[in-house]
Amino acid sequence: MKDTSVVGTVAFLGLFAAGSAWAVPHVEADLTESTLAVLTEASAPVDSVSFSGRDGTVRLFSDVEDRDALAQMLRNQPGVRKVRILLTEARGEDAPPVIVDETRTDISIVLTSERHVSIVGTVASHGQREQLERAAAALVGPAAVENLAEVDVNRAGASSADEIEAAVRTLQALVDDLVIDAHVELAGGVLAVRARTAGDDAADALAARVNSIAVGTGFGRDIITADVRRIRTVTPSEQASLLADGLVQITEALREAGYFSADAEAPDPESAQIIQLAVQLLQRYPTPDVEAIGHTDANGLELTNQLLSEQRAKALIDHFIQAGVDPARLSSSGRGESVPIAPNSTADGRARNRRVEFVTRVKG
C-alpha cells in the first residue's frame, strides 16, 4: 500500500496567535490568474499579464485574428476594470492599446483557505459596500477582510439590491467548516461560485444552498441564475497538503506562545486557543491521518527526554480526541533530544527545540 507523507516543518511566524492577522491575498494575483486562464483557453499568444489594482496590461507575442473578441472575453473577467492589450513584437514597437472599460454589474469575492476574504467590484452605494463587508466580517472576522469594492452611483448597470443580497447570502452559505475556499462572482445576473470542499456531501449542500439563493433572491423576477458547476471536493492528497500547511503555522504559533515549559507534559492554558484552531483544521480536512512528533532540548537525561517528548505529543493527540477528532486518524511518537533545530547552548535555542511537529499522510 502506498503511503504519501506531507511533513509540516516550522517555517511560519505565529499567524494563529490570538488577535493576529493573516496576510491579505493580493487581488492582482487573483486577477492575473483568471486572465491567464481566459487567454490560455483562447489560445492567445500571451507573453505576460500584470495588474495594478484592477487595471491590467496584457502583452502578446503576436496579434490575434479578432482582438475585439479577445477584449470582450477580458471584459467578462470579474474584478477587471480596464486592460491594455499590447504586442511584444509588432514591427519593433508596441501596438496601439485597446482599453476595456468595465460597464456592467460585477462583484467578485474570494475566500481563501486561510479564512481571509477579499472583495472587488463596483457597487451603487456606500450602504451596499458596507453590507458586503459586514457579511464577510461575520464569516472570517473584521481583521481578515479586504474590501476594495468601489462606489459609483452614476455607473450604468450598477449592482441592484437583489444582486447585493445574493452576494451577501452566498457569503453566509460559506460558513460551513468543510468549505475550504471559494470564489464568488456576480455579474450580469449570474451568480457563479467556484469552491472546494472537504467532502462530497459538503459540495452538494453548498450547491443546493447557492441554487436556493438564486431562486429566492429575485422576488419573482428572473434576474439571478446560479452557476455551481465549479463546486468540487478536494482530493485526499490536496487535503493532506492543505492540512500540513495549516499545522506548520500551528506549530510555530505554539512555539511563539511558549506552549511548553522546560519540563511540562501538557500545553499551558494560554495555548489552548491555538490548539483549538488545530482541531478546527483537522475537522475541516477529515481524510488525512496525522502523527504528532514530540521533541525536547538536551537538558537532562537522554531517556528522560525521550519519555517527555512522547508525553508532549500524546498530550496534543489526547486533546484532539477529546474535541471529537476521529482517534483512528491520530498517532503520536517522540524523538527526544535527537532532532534539534537550534543550538542547545542558548535559552532561545532550547526553547525552539521543545516542540511538537506534525506529519500528514494519505494512504492509497
N, C-alpha and C positions, 0 to 999 in steps of 0.2 A: 504494500500500500504506500503510495507516495505521500510524503509529508513535507509541505511547503511552509517555511517559517519566515515571519517578518519580525525582526528584532527591534524593539524600542530602546534606543540609547539616549543618554542625556545630551540634548543639543538645543534646548529652547528655554528662554528665560521666563519662568513662573507666570505664564499667562492665565493660569487657572486661579491665581490667588484672589481673595475677596476684593472686589472693587476694581479689578484690573480690566483693561480694555483691549480687545483683540485688534490686531492690525486690520484696518478697514480695507476691503478689497478695492483695487483701482478700477474705476468704471472704464477707463481707457482700455485696460487689458481685456475686459469682457466684450467691449465693442469691437476691438481688433480681432478677437477670436471669432465672433459671429460674422464679421465682414469677410474674413478669410474663408470661412465656410461657404458663404454665398459665392465668392469669386472662384473657389475651387469647384463647386458644383456647376458653375457656368463655364468651366474650362478656360477662364480668363488667364492670360499670360502674366500673372502677378509677380512683381518684383518685391514690393514692400507695402505694408499697411501701417499707418501710425495714426494715433488720435491724441488730440489735446483737448481734454474735456470731452465734449460731444461732437467736436469738429474733426473730421478725418482727412487724411491725404492718402490716396491710392496711386501707386506708381506701377505702370505696366511695361513689360519689355517691348511690346508691340501693340498696335492699335487693334481694336476688335471690330467685327463686322457691323454691329449695331450698338454704338456706345450709348444711345438713348435708352435702349432696353436694359443695359447694364446699370445705368444711372437709376432707372426705375427700381431695379432689384435692391440697390443700395438704399434707396429711399424707404423701402419696406422693412429695413432693419430697425427694430425698436431701439430707441435711445439715440439714434443718429440725428444730428441737427443739419449738418451740411458736410459734403465731401468734395474734395478736389480730385479729379482724375487727371493724372499726368503721365506722359510717356517717358520712360528712361532713355529709350533710343528712338528718336524721331528726327532724323536728319541733323543729329548733333545738338538738338535743343528741345526743351520741353514743349509739348503740345499745349494749345490753349486750354485752360482749366474749364471743367464743367462743374458748376455749383449746383448741388442738390439740396434744396431747402425743404425742411420738414413742414408740411402744411396739413397734417392730419392728426387725429387723436392718437396719443402714443404714451403709454405708461409701461415702464419696464422695472421690475422688482426682482432683485437677486437675493436669495437666502443661501448663505454658504454653510458648509458642514461645520464651520467653527461658530455657527449661530451669530452671524452678522447679517444685516440687511442693508442693501443699497437701493436707492430709488432714483430713477432718472425719468425724464419726460417733461411734458408741458401740461399744466392744469389751468383751469379758468379762474381760480380764486385762491387767496391765501387760506381760506377755510378748507378747500379741498386738499391743499398741500399738508395742512396740519392734520386732517383726517387720516391721510395715508401714514403720516409719521406716528400718530398715536397707535394705529393698528400694528405697525412694525415694532414699536416700543413694547407693546403688550406681548409680542411674540418673543423678543430677544432681550428686552431691556433698553432704556433710552441711550445708554452709552455705546451700544452696539449698532446704532442706526446712522447711516449716512444718507441724508435727504438732499439730493441735487435736483429735485424737481423744480422747474421754473414756472412762474406765474405770468400768464399773458392773457389779460381779459379781452383783448381785441383779436386774438388769433382765430381764424376761421376753423371750424371743426373742433373747438376746444372741448375738453372732456366733459361729458354730461354727468349729472348727478347719478344716473343709473350705472354708468361705467365706473365711476369712482367707487360706488357701493360694491360693484362686482370685485374690484381690486381689493377693497377692504375685507370683504367676506372671504376671498381667496386666501389672504394673509391669515385670517382666523382659522381657515381649514388646515393650515400647515402646522398647527400646534402639536400634532401627533409626534411623539418621540421617535417613531420609526421613519419619519420623513428626514432624509439625510441632507439634501439640499434641493433647491428649486429655483426656477427662473419663470416668473410670471410676466406675460406680455399681453397688453390690452391695446388693441389698435383696430380702428375701422369696424367696431362692433364684434370683434373676435377676441375671446378670452382664451389664450394659449398658455398651457402650463407644461414646462419641461421639469421633471423631478426624478429623483432617485429615492427609493425607499428600501428598508431592510427586510422586506418580506412581500410576497405576492398579495396577501390579504391587505396589507397597508397600501399597496399600489392600487388595488381595486377600490378600496374605500376612498382614497383620495380622488380617484377619477369620478366616482359616484358623487362625491361632495362638490367637485367643480362643475359637473353637469347639472347638479341641482341648483347651484348658484346661477348658472347661465339661464336656466328656465325661470327661476324665481325673481330675477332682478329686473326684468323688463316691464313689470306692471302691465302685462297684457300686450306690450309692444315687442315685436320680434327684433330686438336690437342687439342682443348678445348671443353669440354662438360659441360653444365650447370646443376646444381642440385639446384632447387629452392623450393623443397618440404617443407622446414622448414621456409619459409617466412609466417608469420601469423599475424593476427590482435590481439592486446591485448584486453582482456575483459574490460568492463566498470569498474569493481572493481579493476583490475590491473591499469587502467588509474588513478583512484582516488588515489590509494596508491602512484604511481609514482609522481603524481602532488602534493600530500601532502608533500612528501619528499622534492621536489624542493622548495615549498613555505615555508617550515621550514627554509631553507637556505636563501631565500629571506628576511624573517622576521628578521633573525639575522644580515644579511648584512645591512639592512636598519638601524637597531639599532646601529650597529657598526659605521655606517656613520653619526650618529646623525641626522637621517632623519626628526625628528620633534623637533622644539624648544619648550620651555615650553608652549607657547600659540598659536602655529601655527596650522592652519587647513589643510594646503597643504604641500606636501613634498618639501624640499629645493631643489634648482637646482642640487646640486651635487649628489642627489639621483636618478636623472632621468634615468641614465644608468642602475641602479639596477632595477628600476621599469619596464624598457623596457624588461629586462630579464624575469620578471614575465609575461609580455604579451606574450613573446615567449613560455613560458611554457604552458600558457592557450591555445595557438593556437596549440601546439603540442599534447595536450590531450584535445580534443574538447568535450568529453562526460560529465565529471562530472560537477555538479553545485558547485559554490564556494561562501561562505559567508565570508566577511571581518568583523572582530570584533575589534572595537577600544577600547583602554584603556588609562587612564591618571594616573598621580601621584595624591597625596592627597592635593596638594596646591590649595587653592581657595575654592569656594562654591561647595557643592556636586552637585547641579543642574547644575551649570555652567560646571563642569567636565563631567557630563553625556552628555550634548549637544556637548561639544568639542569632546568626544570620538566618537559620532555618525558622526560628521562632518569629523573627520580624516578618518574613514572607508569609508565614502561616497566619499571622495576626491580620494582615490585609485580606487574605483569602477568606478568613472567617467573617470579616466584616462584610465582604461582598455576598457571601452566602446568607448571612442574617438579613441583608437587604433584599433578598429574593432572587439573586442570580443563580442559575442552574449549577449546582455543585459538580455535575458531570463535566462541565466545561473548564473547571478550575483545578489547578495544581500548584504546588509550591516546592521550592528547594532552596538550599543555601550554599554559598561558595566561601563563607568565612572571610578571611583576610586575603585570599589568594588572588583576587582580581581588582587591585586598586586602580582608580582613575586619576589619582593625585598623590603627591608625596605624603607619607605619614609623618614626616618630620615637622609639619606645621599644624596649628589648630584648624586652619581653613582646609587643608588637605585632608585631615582626618574627618572633618565634617562632611566633605564631599564623598568620602569612601563609605560612610554609613548611609546606605541607600537600599531601595528595592527597585529592581528593573523588571520589565515585563516582556514576554515573548508571546506573540500571537501565532496560531497555527491553524491551517485548514487542511484536513485530510481528504484525500481523494485519489 
